[in-house]
């Protein structure tokens, strides 16, 4: 089973990443053209602002697709994780074998919470806000079938032992 980030906000960002980037790029180009013709300082400031906005938009898009948004695949071999952008580049996911998975815990907070999966010495966190509620519940159930859940006390003991 493969689970990809699919909240309404994520779908909106996936569908329209070019809008802020195109707006900043167009503003940057127009401001640079005006600066080259008029040598006006206010247009130079606008060009700098639009260039910074363009860099920020591209950086945020890169961060979201290649770092933050994880695609999770539950297989017989283990849990495969990879950023959504890596799927576009056909890169192999990082496989965490079931024998390394020690347990899981669903953390619920005011901001939504996350799913923690203890695998060896690392704890993988999957943000609940990236998934629709039914997708996140199915993902949690699929992982819970293969692992055990730990409580707050045993989680602290496992961290102290690690």
Secondary structure, 3 states (H helix, E strand, C coil): CEECCCCHHHHHHHHCHHHHHHHHHHHHHHHHHHHHHHCCHHHHHHHHHHHHHHHHHHHHHHHHHHHHCEEEEECCCEEEEEEHHHHHCCCCCEEEECCCEEEEEEECCCCCCEEEEEECCEEEEEEHHHCCHHHHHHHHHHHHHHCCECCHHHHHHHHHHC
